[in-house]
Structures are given as C-alpha cells and as structure tokens.
Amino acid sequence: MALFDRIRKEWFIIGIVLVITFAKLEPSVGVKGGPLKPEVTITYIAVSVIFFNSGLSLKTEELTSALMHVRLHLFVQTFTLAFFPVAVWLILKLLALTSINQWLLKGLQTVGCMPPPVSSAVILTKAVGGNEAAAIFNSAFGSFLGIIVTPLLLLMFLGSSSSVPFSSIFSQLFMTVVVPLIVGQVCRRFIKDWLERRKPPFGAVSSCVLLMIIYTTFCDTFSNPGIDLDRLSLVLVVFIIFSIQLSFMLLTFLFTTRKKSGFTPADTVAIMFCSTHKSLTLGIPMLKIVFEGYEHLSLISVPLLIYHPAQILLGSILVPTIKSWMVTRHRAVKLTNLQPI
C-alpha cells in the first residue's frame, strides 16, 4: 500500500522515465510524419491545451492581495529573468572548457531563461508557512512575463535554428500560448462557481499533455542515429543543477534576511522558492516552438527535465529546516516585542 501511494505521488516523474523508454524502443511512432502526427497534434493542439488549462485554472482574484508588495515582486522577477540567466551564462563560460556535452550546456542555459513555475514554488511556500499570496502572484506574473521574455532570452543566448525565423516564432507563440491563455481566463469568468465546486484536476491534465510532448521530442532524438550522450556528462549536469539550486537559494536567503532588506521571514520563503524554481510546463512547449526542427532539441531539453524533479526533491528535503528557521525567527520577534522599552 505504501508503495502504491508513493507511485501515485511520484507518477509524473515515473511517467517521464516511461515515455523516454518507449521513445527509445519505438521512435518511429512519435517522429514528424509518424502515426501521432506531432507536427499538428503536439506543435499546435497539445501546447494550446496546456496554456488554455493554465488560463482556466489561474485564480486571478487571489493575486490582488499580493499586488502591492512591489519590492518583493521586483526582486523575484529580476532575479529569475535577469540575474539567473546571466549568472548561468558566466558559469557556462567556465564549463565550456571541460569535456561536458555542449548541447547539455546549452540546455543549462535554457533552464536559466525559464520563468518560475505556477505550482511547485507555491506548494512548497505553503508547506513551510511562507507568504503564499506573494508566491502565487510571482508564479503567475512570471509565467505571463515569461511568454514574452523567455523566447527573447533564448534567442539572445542561444540563437534559433535557421529554419525558424523570428517572426514565425512569435506568431506561433501568440496563437498557441497567448490566445489559449486569454481564452482560458475569459472562460473562467463564466464557469468560476462550477470550477470551485468540482475542482477539476488541472495539474494532472497539463502533466499528461506534457508527457506527450516529452515523448515526441525524444522520438525525434532516438530516430537520429548521430546523437550520442555520454553518461559522465549527464552525471556532471545533475551535480551542476543541484549546486546551482543550492547556491541560488542560499544567495536569496542571505540577501533577504539582512536587517535592512525589509523582508519578513514569510517573504524570504516565497522569494527563495519563486526565484530559484523553473517551469517545465511552460519551458518544454516554448523550447518546442523556438527550436522546432533543431536536431539537438531533446538534448537541450534534458537539463530542464532534470531541473524539475530536482527542485521539488531539494525543496521537499529543505521544508523541515526552513520551517524550523521560521518558527525560531517568529519567536525571536515576539520576544523582542515583549521586552519593555
């Protein structure tokens, strides 16, 4: 029973392993022109479904309470979409001197360019008792901002395949990302009460569609015999990802806990998770659009596929420690307030 519960809890991570395995065994099913017709079903329909689903599930009304905390929002968005990609770019300048697979290194750069996720940062902030409203706002606002900023960052740091002109990328982004997102939000206004009562499994739907996208991406890889990935590069990338996450979480913690920072312990928790987490749900479809037809697309996607479970695993491990720190800080504040002037 415990094993079944564990599988049910980690079904998405297991799903990623399974779809990559199936893609390896029979890549012809999901390649362009194959039975699944990914050039239509994935490129347009699946991506549109994910963003329509995001628009439908996003509780816009919950964000208004967090709207006025401008300094916090500015810190998170600047760290996520400016400092993070530039810092990774500098790290990769050093790593380029090593023997690590260059396409995996490019994949690390794509991770740096991604917006924050809508779910994991909020869930972990809530679990610790941090500023959940601020986490919701920054995850949602970062996702909207990422639709414009992330493709620009990807094109700036990595360039695009010559077969996909700049104008085509943004017209496709508009039709498959922006329009479904807006339509989802409009639909939500009319069926909000029903959604609140029934609570549809939005996360599960997006995750299932995402597994389809991952499957077809790796079908393209394994159908190309020229691509080879050495295990040492993969192990080193996993180590680098965990190191980046820990270092950046520590950096945000140190900066926001200074006396003059003006942030509360609850704010610090939200900032730590929102600033360092990256969205797989938004990231993979964007990579699919920006690097459509790129023969190394799946290798570029690998670091983001690793980063997603790594951020959840690391966050979950740190929850008790951060919770204990928050309790200690609250007690210290109470004692200070009780002392006679």
N, C-alpha and C positions, 0 to 999 in steps of 0.2 A: 504493500500500500504506500509506504514511504517513497519507494522507487517510482511508482506511478505519479505521485504528487510532484516529485522532482522533475519528471519528464514533462508533466503538464505545465510546470512553472518555466522550464527552460526550452519549451517546444520550438521557439523561433531559432535559437542557436543550433539546436539539433536539425531543424529544417534547413538551415544554411549548409551544414555538412552534407545532408542527404541530397540536396539539389545539385551541389557541386560534384558529388559522387555520380549521380545519374547523368550529369552533363559529360563526365569523363567516360562513362560506359557507352553512351549513345548520343554523341554530339550532333548527329545529323537531324535529330528531331527539332532542336531549337535554333538551328542556324538560319540565316537570312534565306528565304525561299523554301524553307522546310515546312513540314506539316503545320507547325504552330503559327506560321506567317508573322514572326516577331516585328518585321518592318511596319506592320499595321497594328497588330494586337498589343505589342509592347510599346513601340515608339509613340503611338497616339492614345490608344484606349487605356492601357494599364496606367500610364503616367497620369492621364486625365482623371482616372478613378481615384488615385492616391490623393491628388490635390482637391478634388471635389469632396472627398471624405474628410480631408483636413478642414476645409471651409465649413462643412456641415457640423463637425464636432467642436470647433473652436468657440468657447463661451466668451464672446466679445464683452458681454456685460460684466464679467468678472475682472476685466482688466482696468476698468475705470478707477477703482480704488487705489491701484498702484501707479496710476498715470503721473502723479505729481512728484514722484521721487526721482527727479531728473538726474541728479548726480550719480545715483546708482545705475540708472539705465545707460547713461553716457559712458560710465566706466566699463560696464559689461559689453556693450556693443563695440566700443573702441578696442578693448582687449581682444574680443572674439574675431572681429573682421579687419583689424589693422595690425595690432601688436602680434597676434598669433601667427598669421601668415608670413609676416616679415621675419619673425624670430625663427620659424621653421626654415625659411629660405636661407638664413645665415647658417643654421645648423647643417643644412644640406650642402653648403659650400665646402664644409669640412668633410662631410661624409662622401662627397664625390671623389675624394682622394682614395677611398677604400675600394674593395672589390665587390661591394654590395650591388645587386642588380639595379641598373639605372632606372628601370621602369617602376620598381618598387619605391625608389627615392622620389620619383615624380609623383607616385601615389601618396607619399607622405606630404608632399606639397599640396595636393588636392584636399587632404584632411585639414590642413591649416586654413584653407579657403572656405570651408563649410560653415553654415550658420549653426546656431545652437538647436538641439532637438526640442520637439514640443512635449515629449513625455518624460524621459529618464531624469533630466535635471529637476523637473517639478516633483516627481515621485520621491527622489532622494532628499530634496529640500523639505518636503512634507514629513518624511520619515524621521528626520532629525529634529523638526520643530522650528525650521527657519522661516524666513519671510516668503511664504508660499505665493502670495499675490504678486510680489516682485518677480518671482521665478516664472510664474505664468505669463506675466506681461513681457518679460525679456525673451522667453522662449518663442512666444507668438510674434512679437515685434521683430525679433531676429530672423524668424522664418520668412516674414514678409520682406524684410530688408535683404535677406539672402537671395531672393528671387532676382533682384537687380545686381547686388554687389558680388555675389559668388561667381556668376559667369564672367563678370569683368575681371575678377581676381584670377580665375582660371586662365583666361585668355592672356592676362598680363604676365603671369609667372610661367605658364607652360606653352602658350600659343594654342592654335587649334589645327586640326587636320586640314590640309589644303582643299579637301572635297567639301568642307562645310564653311561657306562664307559667313562673316559676322552677322549680316542682316538676316540670314536664314535661321541662325541660332536664336536670335531674339524674337523673330516672328513665331518660331516653334515654341519657345518658352512662353510667349504670350498666350498662344492658343491652347497649350497643354497644361500650363501651370496657373497663370493669372486668371484666365477666364473661368476654369473649373472652380478655383478658389472663391472667386466673387459669386459665382452661381450657387456654390455651397452655402455661403453666408446669407444670400438672399433667401434660399430655400429654408434655412434655419429659422428665419424670422416668422415663417408661416407655420412651421411644424414644431416650434420650440417646446410646447407643452407635451406633445407626443414623445419627443426625444427625451425629455426629462423623466417621463413615466417609464418608458420602455428601456432606456439606456442601451441602445444598440452597441455591439462590440466593434467600435470604430477602429481601435488599435489592432484587433485581430484581422480585420478586413484589409487594412493597409499592409500589414505584415505578410499576408498571403499573396497579395499582388506583388509585393517587393520580392518575395521568394521566386516568383515567375520571372521577374526582371533579372535577378541574380543568375537564375538557371540559364536563360537565353544568352546572357553575357558570357558565361563560361562555356556554353556550347560553341560560341564563336572562337573562343581561345583554343579549346581542345580539338577543334576541326582544323586548326592551323598547326601543322607539324613542326614549323620553325620555332615555336615558342618553347623555351625551357626555363624552369625555375629551380635554382639550387636551394637546398634546404638550409644551408648556412645563412644565406641572405634572408630567408624567411624568419629564422630564429633571431637574427640580429635586429630585424624590423620590429618583431614583437617586443624585444628588450627596449628598443628606442622609443616605442609607443608608450610603454609603461613609464619610462624615465621622463618623457615629455609631460605626461599627465601628472605625475607626482610633483615634478619641478614647478609646473604652472599653477597647480593647486596651492603649493607652498608659497609661491610668489604672491598670489592673490590674497592668501591668508595673512601674510606678513604686512602687505600694503594696507589692507582694510582694518587691521587690528591696531594700527598706530593710534596714539591718543588724539592726534589732530585730524584723523581721517573722517570723523563724523558719522561713521557707520556703526550700527548696533551689531551684537553677535548674530542676531537673526538675519540681518542684511549680509553679513560676511558669508554665512552658509549659502544663501542664494547666489551670491557673486561667485563663490568657489565652484559651484556646480555648473551654473549657466555660462561662465567664462571659459571653462575647460572642456565641456561636452560638445560633441559634434553630431550633426544629424545624418543618420544613414537613410532615413525615409525620404528626405529631400535630396540628399547627396547623390545616391545611385542614379535616380532618374535624371538629375542635372548632368552627371558625367555622361550618361547615355545620349543626351541631347547634344552636349558640347563636343564630345569626341565620337560621334556616330561615324562608323566606318573605319575607325582607328584600330589597327590590328593588335595593339597592345592595351586596349581598353580594359580588359579583365585584370591584367597585371597592375595597372594603375588603380583599379578598384580594390585590390587586396588589402592595402593598409587601412582603408575605411571600413572594410568588413571585419578587420581585426580590432580597430579602434572602438567600434560599437560595443561588442561584448566586454572589452577591456574596461571601458569607462563604467559600465554597470557593475562589473565584478569589483573593481577598485573602490567605487563609491559605496557598494554594499559592505565591503570589509571595513571601510572607514566610518560608517554610520555610528557604531557604538562609541568610538573615540571622540568624534565631533559632538555627539550628544552629551557625553560626559563633560567636554570642554564648555559647552553652552550652559549646562547646569551650574558648573563652577563659576562661570562669569556672572550668571544671574544672581547667585548667592553673594558674590563679591559686591555687586551693585547694590543689593538690598542692605548689606551690612554698612556700606558707605552712606546710604541714605538714612539709616537708623542712628548713625553717630551724631551726638549733639554738636551744634555749631558753636 
